[in-house]
């Protein structure tokens, strides 16, 4: 059982709508609907306004009655959007925001046509997502549980890393164990990338066989109570070469430097630069092919984006990943990732798994 304060979230959104000169927001992105009402189904629209109205279809009548909080529920005979449009027509809202990043062009045209003179649609971006980036106490509790489960699954995955076994078989053992231990799903497609494939930042598990020698990048996460975890460890099958040890040590130093830089008021770009500076000193910065991290919550990728030149300031309650990596195409790659909570005085690493180089 969770204790989400949906009323407080809706009040914060109402203040944002007022600041943007909007009378209502048509919330169609399901993670945002869940954040504001608690609804976990696959068909629902929220008309966020002074008096919020949630619409769905008959399949979710009972689920909506049990889950939706702080909003009037309307169960229509047709699609949820059709009912939401009818709510908007009767509500006499003048300026209605739409989630431009999530509502298709075709559907926005349908909504505008059906509304006619009953309201003007205004494109918005990130109104709910900007609220979601700072987690409340209950969200942090659930994120800790998801991260803990992910950390406890690492030994299961390590046992499956036998030379000659396929990457996908190792991933399957991990995912089965995750389900057995209560995970609702994986946060994303599990990455088990061995040997030359470890140089692929998103080398999802394949039919490639694990080598007797070489790096293996393990990147996975679980969803528990709706909240995601995300972690990466790089291990070595057999003995690592002196070059591989040097590269691993540099990536670990980069990750630790970035974690040490996390604090309220620090910009996301400064955290990214802390990681890059170490790799630049080691002559490896050109092999760092992605950003340093991202927010995590109801979705695996949320605000803030921890990347170069990002000016967003970190705030207490944000939960981000720190995951620098170095990749040599056709040879090998190394990435190390933890989830980190921004606290009032600095940060707390949530991921509980060893990071020293492990040779299997």
Short mmCIF file of the C-alpha atoms (twelve columns), coordinates in Angstrom:
data_MODEL
# 
_entry.id   MODEL 
# 
loop_
_atom_site.group_PDB 
_atom_site.id 
_atom_site.type_symbol 
_atom_site.label_atom_id 
_atom_site.label_alt_id 
_atom_site.label_comp_id 
_atom_site.label_asym_id 
_atom_site.label_seq_id 
_atom_site.Cartn_x 
_atom_site.Cartn_y 
_atom_site.Cartn_z 
_atom_site.pdbx_PDB_model_num 
ATOM 1   C CA . UNK A 1   0.000   0.000   0.000   1 
ATOM 2   C CA . UNK A 2   1.308   3.441   -0.936  1 
ATOM 3   C CA . UNK A 3   0.527   6.795   0.612   1 
ATOM 4   C CA . UNK A 4   0.743   9.210   -2.299  1 
ATOM 5   C CA . UNK A 5   -0.490  12.763  -1.783  1 
ATOM 6   C CA . UNK A 6   -2.307  13.240  -5.074  1 
ATOM 7   C CA . UNK A 7   -4.051  16.366  -3.826  1 
ATOM 8   C CA . UNK A 8   -0.735  18.141  -3.254  1 
ATOM 9   C CA . UNK A 9   0.474   17.153  -6.702  1 
ATOM 10  C CA . UNK A 10  -2.666  18.493  -8.328  1 
ATOM 11  C CA . UNK A 11  -2.349  21.763  -6.426  1 
ATOM 12  C CA . UNK A 12  1.205   22.210  -7.690  1 
ATOM 13  C CA . UNK A 13  0.047   21.531  -11.220 1 
ATOM 14  C CA . UNK A 14  -2.839  23.998  -10.826 1 
ATOM 15  C CA . UNK A 15  -0.341  26.695  -9.833  1 
ATOM 16  C CA . UNK A 16  1.725   25.880  -12.920 1 
ATOM 17  C CA . UNK A 17  -1.334  26.067  -15.164 1 
ATOM 18  C CA . UNK A 18  -2.218  29.462  -13.736 1 
ATOM 19  C CA . UNK A 19  1.320   30.699  -14.352 1 
ATOM 20  C CA . UNK A 20  1.028   29.599  -17.990 1 
ATOM 21  C CA . UNK A 21  -2.381  31.195  -18.452 1 
ATOM 22  C CA . UNK A 22  -4.170  27.880  -18.869 1 
ATOM 23  C CA . UNK A 23  -7.639  26.936  -17.622 1 
ATOM 24  C CA . UNK A 24  -7.058  23.189  -17.971 1 
ATOM 25  C CA . UNK A 25  -4.523  20.611  -19.111 1 
ATOM 26  C CA . UNK A 26  -5.463  17.530  -21.107 1 
ATOM 27  C CA . UNK A 27  -3.193  14.897  -19.534 1 
ATOM 28  C CA . UNK A 28  -2.810  11.950  -21.908 1 
ATOM 29  C CA . UNK A 29  0.627   10.531  -21.005 1 
ATOM 30  C CA . UNK A 30  -0.233  7.591   -18.758 1 
ATOM 31  C CA . UNK A 31  2.711   7.980   -16.337 1 
ATOM 32  C CA . UNK A 32  1.542   11.562  -15.775 1 
ATOM 33  C CA . UNK A 33  -2.038  10.374  -15.269 1 
ATOM 34  C CA . UNK A 34  -0.779  7.866   -12.715 1 
ATOM 35  C CA . UNK A 35  1.320   10.497  -10.947 1 
ATOM 36  C CA . UNK A 36  -1.691  12.789  -10.557 1 
ATOM 37  C CA . UNK A 37  -4.452  10.268  -9.785  1 
ATOM 38  C CA . UNK A 38  -3.035  6.810   -8.999  1 
ATOM 39  C CA . UNK A 39  -4.623  5.129   -12.040 1 
ATOM 40  C CA . UNK A 40  -2.437  2.308   -13.411 1 
ATOM 41  C CA . UNK A 41  -4.542  1.142   -16.370 1 
ATOM 42  C CA . UNK A 42  -3.803  1.533   -20.067 1 
ATOM 43  C CA . UNK A 43  -6.732  3.768   -21.079 1 
ATOM 44  C CA . UNK A 44  -7.417  7.002   -19.269 1 
ATOM 45  C CA . UNK A 45  -7.331  10.769  -19.730 1 
ATOM 46  C CA . UNK A 46  -7.253  13.416  -17.031 1 
ATOM 47  C CA . UNK A 47  -8.746  16.861  -17.499 1 
ATOM 48  C CA . UNK A 48  -6.610  18.661  -14.944 1 
ATOM 49  C CA . UNK A 49  -8.391  21.801  -13.799 1 
ATOM 50  C CA . UNK A 50  -9.847  23.399  -10.681 1 
ATOM 51  C CA . UNK A 51  -12.113 20.349  -10.491 1 
ATOM 52  C CA . UNK A 52  -10.186 17.465  -12.112 1 
ATOM 53  C CA . UNK A 53  -12.088 14.887  -14.141 1 
ATOM 54  C CA . UNK A 54  -10.721 11.471  -15.093 1 
ATOM 55  C CA . UNK A 55  -12.232 9.655   -18.072 1 
ATOM 56  C CA . UNK A 56  -11.924 6.021   -19.106 1 
ATOM 57  C CA . UNK A 57  -13.972 3.261   -20.743 1 
ATOM 58  C CA . UNK A 58  -16.044 0.407   -19.376 1 
ATOM 59  C CA . UNK A 59  -13.115 -2.005  -19.117 1 
ATOM 60  C CA . UNK A 60  -11.686 0.082   -16.286 1 
ATOM 61  C CA . UNK A 61  -14.844 0.945   -14.383 1 
ATOM 62  C CA . UNK A 62  -13.899 -1.049  -11.278 1 
ATOM 63  C CA . UNK A 63  -10.192 -0.241  -11.443 1 
ATOM 64  C CA . UNK A 64  -10.844 3.479   -11.753 1 
ATOM 65  C CA . UNK A 65  -13.259 3.366   -8.825  1 
ATOM 66  C CA . UNK A 66  -10.612 1.676   -6.685  1 
ATOM 67  C CA . UNK A 67  -7.562  3.669   -7.765  1 
ATOM 68  C CA . UNK A 68  -8.411  7.182   -8.905  1 
ATOM 69  C CA . UNK A 69  -8.070  9.799   -6.185  1 
ATOM 70  C CA . UNK A 70  -8.852  13.520  -6.119  1 
ATOM 71  C CA . UNK A 71  -10.739 13.460  -9.438  1 
ATOM 72  C CA . UNK A 72  -14.296 12.813  -10.559 1 
ATOM 73  C CA . UNK A 73  -14.475 9.614   -12.610 1 
ATOM 74  C CA . UNK A 74  -16.432 9.485   -15.870 1 
ATOM 75  C CA . UNK A 75  -16.812 6.071   -17.531 1 
ATOM 76  C CA . UNK A 76  -17.886 6.571   -21.126 1 
ATOM 77  C CA . UNK A 77  -19.396 4.215   -23.662 1 
ATOM 78  C CA . UNK A 78  -16.612 5.012   -26.099 1 
ATOM 79  C CA . UNK A 79  -12.907 5.889   -25.889 1 
ATOM 80  C CA . UNK A 80  -11.573 7.861   -22.936 1 
ATOM 81  C CA . UNK A 81  -10.609 10.757  -25.217 1 
ATOM 82  C CA . UNK A 82  -14.155 11.129  -26.513 1 
ATOM 83  C CA . UNK A 83  -15.411 11.478  -22.942 1 
ATOM 84  C CA . UNK A 84  -12.610 13.941  -22.126 1 
ATOM 85  C CA . UNK A 85  -13.583 16.099  -25.106 1 
ATOM 86  C CA . UNK A 86  -17.162 16.161  -23.877 1 
ATOM 87  C CA . UNK A 87  -15.959 17.242  -20.429 1 
ATOM 88  C CA . UNK A 88  -13.973 20.047  -22.031 1 
ATOM 89  C CA . UNK A 89  -16.952 21.184  -24.120 1 
ATOM 90  C CA . UNK A 90  -19.179 21.416  -21.052 1 
ATOM 91  C CA . UNK A 91  -16.493 22.978  -18.849 1 
ATOM 92  C CA . UNK A 92  -16.229 26.206  -20.819 1 
ATOM 93  C CA . UNK A 93  -12.439 26.333  -20.602 1 
ATOM 94  C CA . UNK A 94  -10.917 29.007  -22.798 1 
ATOM 95  C CA . UNK A 95  -7.265  27.931  -22.985 1 
ATOM 96  C CA . UNK A 96  -6.623  24.197  -22.786 1 
ATOM 97  C CA . UNK A 97  -3.103  22.830  -22.645 1 
ATOM 98  C CA . UNK A 98  -2.151  19.608  -24.416 1 
ATOM 99  C CA . UNK A 99  0.954   17.508  -23.821 1 
ATOM 100 C CA . UNK A 100 2.632   18.218  -27.150 1 
ATOM 101 C CA . UNK A 101 5.339   15.597  -26.574 1 
ATOM 102 C CA . UNK A 102 2.771   12.850  -26.099 1 
ATOM 103 C CA . UNK A 103 -0.416  13.689  -28.036 1 
ATOM 104 C CA . UNK A 104 -0.141  12.857  -31.729 1 
ATOM 105 C CA . UNK A 105 -0.679  15.532  -34.341 1 
ATOM 106 C CA . UNK A 106 -3.623  13.559  -35.710 1 
ATOM 107 C CA . UNK A 107 -5.349  13.303  -32.330 1 
ATOM 108 C CA . UNK A 108 -4.706  16.962  -31.490 1 
ATOM 109 C CA . UNK A 109 -6.461  17.887  -34.732 1 
ATOM 110 C CA . UNK A 110 -9.402  15.697  -33.763 1 
ATOM 111 C CA . UNK A 111 -9.604  17.336  -30.332 1 
ATOM 112 C CA . UNK A 112 -9.428  20.831  -31.834 1 
ATOM 113 C CA . UNK A 113 -12.126 19.996  -34.389 1 
ATOM 114 C CA . UNK A 114 -14.461 18.473  -31.790 1 
ATOM 115 C CA . UNK A 115 -14.005 21.400  -29.424 1 
ATOM 116 C CA . UNK A 116 -14.724 23.930  -32.124 1 
ATOM 117 C CA . UNK A 117 -15.414 27.263  -30.467 1 
ATOM 118 C CA . UNK A 118 -15.551 25.736  -26.996 1 
ATOM 119 C CA . UNK A 119 -11.835 26.215  -26.328 1 
ATOM 120 C CA . UNK A 120 -8.403  26.896  -27.785 1 
ATOM 121 C CA . UNK A 121 -5.666  24.268  -27.596 1 
ATOM 122 C CA . UNK A 122 -2.236  25.386  -26.414 1 
ATOM 123 C CA . UNK A 123 0.848   23.214  -26.859 1 
ATOM 124 C CA . UNK A 124 2.808   22.622  -23.642 1 
ATOM 125 C CA . UNK A 125 5.878   20.569  -22.781 1 
ATOM 126 C CA . UNK A 126 6.937   19.087  -19.483 1 
ATOM 127 C CA . UNK A 127 4.388   20.683  -17.164 1 
ATOM 128 C CA . UNK A 128 3.791   17.468  -15.225 1 
ATOM 129 C CA . UNK A 129 7.275   16.067  -15.840 1 
ATOM 130 C CA . UNK A 130 8.854   19.110  -14.206 1 
ATOM 131 C CA . UNK A 131 6.857   18.339  -11.059 1 
ATOM 132 C CA . UNK A 132 7.787   14.666  -11.175 1 
ATOM 133 C CA . UNK A 133 11.525  15.282  -11.113 1 
ATOM 134 C CA . UNK A 134 11.475  16.089  -7.367  1 
ATOM 135 C CA . UNK A 135 10.302  12.975  -5.552  1 
ATOM 136 C CA . UNK A 136 8.262   13.081  -2.355  1 
ATOM 137 C CA . UNK A 137 8.974   10.871  0.669   1 
ATOM 138 C CA . UNK A 138 6.716   8.044   -0.502  1 
ATOM 139 C CA . UNK A 139 8.272   7.979   -3.955  1 
ATOM 140 C CA . UNK A 140 11.748  7.849   -2.449  1 
ATOM 141 C CA . UNK A 141 10.690  4.933   -0.261  1 
ATOM 142 C CA . UNK A 142 9.430   3.023   -3.296  1 
ATOM 143 C CA . UNK A 143 12.523  3.866   -5.319  1 
ATOM 144 C CA . UNK A 144 14.714  2.525   -2.516  1 
ATOM 145 C CA . UNK A 145 12.798  -0.749  -2.630  1 
ATOM 146 C CA . UNK A 146 13.189  -1.032  -6.409  1 
ATOM 147 C CA . UNK A 147 16.899  -0.226  -6.224  1 
ATOM 148 C CA . UNK A 148 17.432  -2.726  -3.405  1 
ATOM 149 C CA . UNK A 149 15.747  -5.467  -5.403  1 
ATOM 150 C CA . UNK A 150 17.900  -4.692  -8.414  1 
ATOM 151 C CA . UNK A 151 21.071  -4.761  -6.321  1 
ATOM 152 C CA . UNK A 152 20.145  -8.105  -4.752  1 
ATOM 153 C CA . UNK A 153 19.710  -9.644  -8.209  1 
ATOM 154 C CA . UNK A 154 23.304  -9.048  -9.276  1 
ATOM 155 C CA . UNK A 155 24.646  -12.330 -7.789  1 
ATOM 156 C CA . UNK A 156 21.994  -14.233 -9.768  1 
ATOM 157 C CA . UNK A 157 23.196  -12.641 -12.985 1 
ATOM 158 C CA . UNK A 158 26.856  -13.235 -12.176 1 
ATOM 159 C CA . UNK A 159 26.227  -16.954 -11.669 1 
ATOM 160 C CA . UNK A 160 24.715  -17.132 -15.138 1 
ATOM 161 C CA . UNK A 161 27.818  -15.690 -16.819 1 
ATOM 162 C CA . UNK A 162 29.454  -18.929 -17.945 1 
ATOM 163 C CA . UNK A 163 31.806  -18.981 -20.956 1 
ATOM 164 C CA . UNK A 164 29.886  -20.359 -23.917 1 
ATOM 165 C CA . UNK A 165 26.466  -19.412 -22.541 1 
ATOM 166 C CA . UNK A 166 24.494  -16.894 -24.575 1 
ATOM 167 C CA . UNK A 167 23.915  -13.350 -23.428 1 
ATOM 168 C CA . UNK A 168 20.176  -13.816 -23.721 1 
ATOM 169 C CA . UNK A 169 20.203  -16.919 -21.500 1 
ATOM 170 C CA . UNK A 170 21.946  -14.938 -18.766 1 
ATOM 171 C CA . UNK A 171 19.407  -12.126 -19.151 1 
ATOM 172 C CA . UNK A 172 16.553  -14.650 -18.983 1 
ATOM 173 C CA . UNK A 173 17.800  -16.039 -15.659 1 
ATOM 174 C CA . UNK A 174 17.997  -12.540 -14.259 1 
ATOM 175 C CA . UNK A 175 14.510  -11.639 -15.430 1 
ATOM 176 C CA . UNK A 176 12.981  -14.863 -14.114 1 
ATOM 177 C CA . UNK A 177 14.583  -14.249 -10.711 1 
ATOM 178 C CA . UNK A 178 13.315  -10.659 -10.755 1 
ATOM 179 C CA . UNK A 179 9.753   -11.849 -11.325 1 
ATOM 180 C CA . UNK A 180 10.058  -14.480 -8.607  1 
ATOM 181 C CA . UNK A 181 11.130  -11.774 -6.166  1 
ATOM 182 C CA . UNK A 182 8.195   -9.495  -6.922  1 
ATOM 183 C CA . UNK A 183 9.201   -7.309  -9.870  1 
ATOM 184 C CA . UNK A 184 6.295   -6.250  -12.077 1 
ATOM 185 C CA . UNK A 185 8.563   -6.017  -15.116 1 
ATOM 186 C CA . UNK A 186 12.040  -4.977  -16.148 1 
ATOM 187 C CA . UNK A 187 12.621  -1.226  -16.472 1 
ATOM 188 C CA . UNK A 188 14.000  -1.698  -19.992 1 
ATOM 189 C CA . UNK A 189 15.376  -4.447  -22.209 1 
ATOM 190 C CA . UNK A 190 18.200  -6.062  -20.274 1 
ATOM 191 C CA . UNK A 191 21.722  -5.380  -21.530 1 
ATOM 192 C CA . UNK A 192 24.224  -8.225  -21.373 1 
ATOM 193 C CA . UNK A 193 26.954  -7.237  -23.816 1 
ATOM 194 C CA . UNK A 194 30.137  -9.327  -23.871 1 
ATOM 195 C CA . UNK A 195 33.511  -9.032  -25.553 1 
ATOM 196 C CA . UNK A 196 33.440  -6.684  -28.565 1 
ATOM 197 C CA . UNK A 197 29.710  -6.148  -28.008 1 
ATOM 198 C CA . UNK A 198 30.494  -4.439  -24.678 1 
ATOM 199 C CA . UNK A 199 31.519  -1.470  -26.834 1 
ATOM 200 C CA . UNK A 200 27.835  -0.987  -27.753 1 
ATOM 201 C CA . UNK A 201 26.327  1.419   -25.177 1 
ATOM 202 C CA . UNK A 202 22.903  -0.171  -25.738 1 
ATOM 203 C CA . UNK A 203 24.004  -3.713  -26.559 1 
ATOM 204 C CA . UNK A 204 20.866  -5.560  -25.484 1 
ATOM 205 C CA . UNK A 205 21.265  -9.277  -24.791 1 
ATOM 206 C CA . UNK A 206 21.707  -11.319 -27.969 1 
ATOM 207 C CA . UNK A 207 22.476  -14.879 -29.032 1 
ATOM 208 C CA . UNK A 208 26.206  -14.067 -28.881 1 
ATOM 209 C CA . UNK A 209 28.121  -16.386 -26.586 1 
ATOM 210 C CA . UNK A 210 30.096  -15.211 -23.576 1 
ATOM 211 C CA . UNK A 211 33.862  -15.354 -24.210 1 
ATOM 212 C CA . UNK A 212 36.484  -16.882 -21.953 1 
ATOM 213 C CA . UNK A 213 38.206  -13.508 -21.725 1 
ATOM 214 C CA . UNK A 214 36.804  -10.007 -22.025 1 
ATOM 215 C CA . UNK A 215 34.559  -7.402  -20.460 1 
ATOM 216 C CA . UNK A 216 30.837  -7.993  -19.995 1 
ATOM 217 C CA . UNK A 217 28.579  -4.962  -19.476 1 
ATOM 218 C CA . UNK A 218 25.486  -5.685  -17.373 1 
ATOM 219 C CA . UNK A 219 22.816  -2.983  -17.397 1 
ATOM 220 C CA . UNK A 220 19.344  -3.722  -16.044 1 
ATOM 221 C CA . UNK A 221 16.554  -2.493  -13.822 1 
ATOM 222 C CA . UNK A 222 13.285  -3.633  -12.304 1 
ATOM 223 C CA . UNK A 223 9.877   -2.051  -11.839 1 
ATOM 224 C CA . UNK A 224 8.447   -2.451  -8.348  1 
ATOM 225 C CA . UNK A 225 5.245   -0.711  -7.238  1 
ATOM 226 C CA . UNK A 226 5.428   1.283   -10.454 1 
ATOM 227 C CA . UNK A 227 8.898   2.720   -9.817  1 
ATOM 228 C CA . UNK A 228 12.018  1.892   -11.802 1 
ATOM 229 C CA . UNK A 229 15.560  0.997   -10.869 1 
ATOM 230 C CA . UNK A 230 18.644  1.213   -13.087 1 
ATOM 231 C CA . UNK A 231 22.183  -0.047  -12.513 1 
ATOM 232 C CA . UNK A 232 25.221  -1.059  -14.546 1 
ATOM 233 C CA . UNK A 233 28.215  -3.158  -13.627 1 
ATOM 234 C CA . UNK A 234 31.073  -4.246  -15.887 1 
ATOM 235 C CA . UNK A 235 32.822  -7.507  -15.047 1 
ATOM 236 C CA . UNK A 236 35.649  -9.354  -16.738 1 
ATOM 237 C CA . UNK A 237 35.512  -12.925 -17.933 1 
ATOM 238 C CA . UNK A 238 38.974  -14.257 -17.159 1 
ATOM 239 C CA . UNK A 239 41.934  -12.074 -16.310 1 
ATOM 240 C CA . UNK A 240 41.854  -8.423  -17.375 1 
ATOM 241 C CA . UNK A 241 44.794  -6.974  -19.280 1 
ATOM 242 C CA . UNK A 242 46.775  -4.068  -17.867 1 
ATOM 243 C CA . UNK A 243 45.094  -1.762  -20.405 1 
ATOM 244 C CA . UNK A 244 41.642  -2.967  -19.385 1 
ATOM 245 C CA . UNK A 245 42.486  -2.409  -15.727 1 
ATOM 246 C CA . UNK A 246 43.600  1.147   -16.469 1 
ATOM 247 C CA . UNK A 247 40.422  1.932   -18.377 1 
ATOM 248 C CA . UNK A 248 38.199  0.382   -15.693 1 
ATOM 249 C CA . UNK A 249 39.977  2.371   -12.965 1 
ATOM 250 C CA . UNK A 250 39.491  5.598   -14.941 1 
ATOM 251 C CA . UNK A 251 35.765  4.977   -15.428 1 
ATOM 252 C CA . UNK A 252 35.342  4.180   -11.731 1 
ATOM 253 C CA . UNK A 253 37.241  7.331   -10.758 1 
ATOM 254 C CA . UNK A 254 35.060  9.325   -13.159 1 
ATOM 255 C CA . UNK A 255 31.891  7.918   -11.629 1 
ATOM 256 C CA . UNK A 256 33.027  8.596   -8.071  1 
ATOM 257 C CA . UNK A 257 34.005  12.170  -8.987  1 
ATOM 258 C CA . UNK A 258 30.575  12.809  -10.498 1 
ATOM 259 C CA . UNK A 259 28.822  11.363  -7.432  1 
ATOM 260 C CA . UNK A 260 30.959  13.548  -5.148  1 
ATOM 261 C CA . UNK A 261 29.864  16.627  -7.119  1 
ATOM 262 C CA . UNK A 262 26.129  15.969  -6.628  1 
ATOM 263 C CA . UNK A 263 24.598  18.527  -4.259  1 
ATOM 264 C CA . UNK A 264 21.616  20.917  -4.116  1 
ATOM 265 C CA . UNK A 265 22.219  23.996  -6.242  1 
ATOM 266 C CA . UNK A 266 24.776  22.281  -8.450  1 
ATOM 267 C CA . UNK A 267 23.856  22.284  -12.131 1 
ATOM 268 C CA . UNK A 268 23.364  19.041  -13.998 1 
ATOM 269 C CA . UNK A 269 26.023  20.214  -16.425 1 
ATOM 270 C CA . UNK A 270 28.565  20.579  -13.623 1 
ATOM 271 C CA . UNK A 271 27.999  16.973  -12.569 1 
ATOM 272 C CA . UNK A 272 28.487  15.860  -16.160 1 
ATOM 273 C CA . UNK A 273 31.707  17.868  -16.377 1 
ATOM 274 C CA . UNK A 274 33.027  16.300  -13.163 1 
ATOM 275 C CA . UNK A 275 32.806  12.902  -14.855 1 
ATOM 276 C CA . UNK A 276 34.285  14.113  -18.152 1 
ATOM 277 C CA . UNK A 277 37.206  15.906  -16.519 1 
ATOM 278 C CA . UNK A 278 38.565  12.659  -15.094 1 
ATOM 279 C CA . UNK A 279 38.265  10.870  -18.416 1 
ATOM 280 C CA . UNK A 280 39.801  13.835  -20.223 1 
ATOM 281 C CA . UNK A 281 42.814  13.659  -17.920 1 
ATOM 282 C CA . UNK A 282 43.099  9.941   -18.709 1 
ATOM 283 C CA . UNK A 283 42.865  10.587  -22.459 1 
ATOM 284 C CA . UNK A 284 39.537  8.760   -22.681 1 
ATOM 285 C CA . UNK A 285 37.010  11.580  -23.059 1 
ATOM 286 C CA . UNK A 286 36.487  10.942  -26.788 1 
ATOM 287 C CA . UNK A 287 35.345  7.432   -25.946 1 
ATOM 288 C CA . UNK A 288 32.622  8.740   -23.603 1 
ATOM 289 C CA . UNK A 289 29.692  8.618   -26.030 1 
ATOM 290 C CA . UNK A 290 26.646  9.602   -23.980 1 
ATOM 291 C CA . UNK A 291 25.462  11.803  -21.139 1 
ATOM 292 C CA . UNK A 292 26.431  11.147  -17.528 1 
ATOM 293 C CA . UNK A 293 22.927  10.367  -16.303 1 
ATOM 294 C CA . UNK A 294 19.204  11.035  -16.081 1 
ATOM 295 C CA . UNK A 295 16.331  11.155  -13.644 1 
ATOM 296 C CA . UNK A 296 14.477  7.956   -12.728 1 
ATOM 297 C CA . UNK A 297 10.985  7.420   -11.317 1 
ATOM 298 C CA . UNK A 298 7.760   6.142   -12.833 1 
ATOM 299 C CA . UNK A 299 9.722   6.069   -16.093 1 
ATOM 300 C CA . UNK A 300 13.271  4.933   -16.652 1 
ATOM 301 C CA . UNK A 301 14.253  8.245   -18.255 1 
ATOM 302 C CA . UNK A 302 12.950  11.382  -16.543 1 
ATOM 303 C CA . UNK A 303 14.106  14.905  -15.846 1 
ATOM 304 C CA . UNK A 304 16.659  16.161  -15.059 1 
ATOM 305 C CA . UNK A 305 19.060  15.288  -17.864 1 
ATOM 306 C CA . UNK A 306 22.606  15.093  -16.510 1 
ATOM 307 C CA . UNK A 307 24.515  16.149  -19.600 1 
ATOM 308 C CA . UNK A 308 26.941  18.739  -20.919 1 
ATOM 309 C CA . UNK A 309 25.835  22.360  -20.606 1 
ATOM 310 C CA . UNK A 310 22.578  21.494  -18.828 1 
ATOM 311 C CA . UNK A 311 21.753  24.442  -16.565 1 
ATOM 312 C CA . UNK A 312 18.983  22.815  -14.490 1 
ATOM 313 C CA . UNK A 313 19.879  22.958  -10.804 1 
ATOM 314 C CA . UNK A 314 19.735  19.837  -8.666  1 
ATOM 315 C CA . UNK A 315 17.192  19.904  -5.839  1 
ATOM 316 C CA . UNK A 316 16.697  17.713  -2.761  1 
ATOM 317 C CA . UNK A 317 14.444  14.809  -3.688  1 
ATOM 318 C CA . UNK A 318 15.754  14.332  -7.205  1 
ATOM 319 C CA . UNK A 319 16.898  10.799  -8.009  1 
ATOM 320 C CA . UNK A 320 19.397  10.521  -10.842 1 
ATOM 321 C CA . UNK A 321 21.768  8.009   -12.383 1 
ATOM 322 C CA . UNK A 322 25.514  8.528   -12.608 1 
ATOM 323 C CA . UNK A 323 26.813  6.310   -15.420 1 
ATOM 324 C CA . UNK A 324 29.967  7.345   -17.272 1 
ATOM 325 C CA . UNK A 325 31.275  4.883   -19.834 1 
ATOM 326 C CA . UNK A 326 34.166  4.397   -22.248 1 
ATOM 327 C CA . UNK A 327 33.801  2.470   -25.517 1 
ATOM 328 C CA . UNK A 328 36.366  1.217   -28.032 1 
ATOM 329 C CA . UNK A 329 34.462  0.082   -31.110 1 
ATOM 330 C CA . UNK A 330 35.114  -3.544  -32.007 1 
ATOM 331 C CA . UNK A 331 37.172  -4.119  -28.838 1 
ATOM 332 C CA . UNK A 332 35.412  -3.514  -25.520 1 
ATOM 333 C CA . UNK A 333 33.553  -1.055  -23.330 1 
ATOM 334 C CA . UNK A 334 33.194  -0.217  -19.634 1 
ATOM 335 C CA . UNK A 335 30.279  1.470   -17.838 1 
ATOM 336 C CA . UNK A 336 29.474  1.795   -14.134 1 
ATOM 337 C CA . UNK A 337 26.111  3.135   -12.954 1 
ATOM 338 C CA . UNK A 338 24.428  3.869   -9.634  1 
ATOM 339 C CA . UNK A 339 21.228  5.637   -8.688  1 
ATOM 340 C CA . UNK A 340 21.820  8.666   -6.474  1 
ATOM 341 C CA . UNK A 341 19.428  10.666  -4.290  1 
ATOM 342 C CA . UNK A 342 20.024  14.405  -3.954  1 
ATOM 343 C CA . UNK A 343 19.739  15.265  -0.254  1 
ATOM 344 C CA . UNK A 344 19.610  18.526  1.674   1 
ATOM 345 C CA . UNK A 345 23.374  18.437  2.272   1 
ATOM 346 C CA . UNK A 346 24.702  16.466  -0.672  1 
ATOM 347 C CA . UNK A 347 23.795  13.041  -1.969  1 
ATOM 348 C CA . UNK A 348 23.197  9.410   -1.069  1 
ATOM 349 C CA . UNK A 349 24.090  6.473   -3.294  1 
ATOM 350 C CA . UNK A 350 21.057  4.178   -3.346  1 
ATOM 351 C CA . UNK A 351 22.598  1.291   -5.279  1 
ATOM 352 C CA . UNK A 352 24.065  -1.336  -2.956  1 
ATOM 353 C CA . UNK A 353 26.410  -3.422  -5.079  1 
ATOM 354 C CA . UNK A 354 30.228  -3.629  -5.206  1 
ATOM 355 C CA . UNK A 355 32.051  -1.683  -7.905  1 
ATOM 356 C CA . UNK A 356 35.601  -3.011  -7.756  1 
ATOM 357 C CA . UNK A 357 36.712  -4.876  -10.887 1 
ATOM 358 C CA . UNK A 358 35.403  -8.427  -10.687 1 
ATOM 359 C CA . UNK A 359 37.185  -11.160 -12.661 1 
ATOM 360 C CA . UNK A 360 35.051  -14.264 -13.155 1 
# 
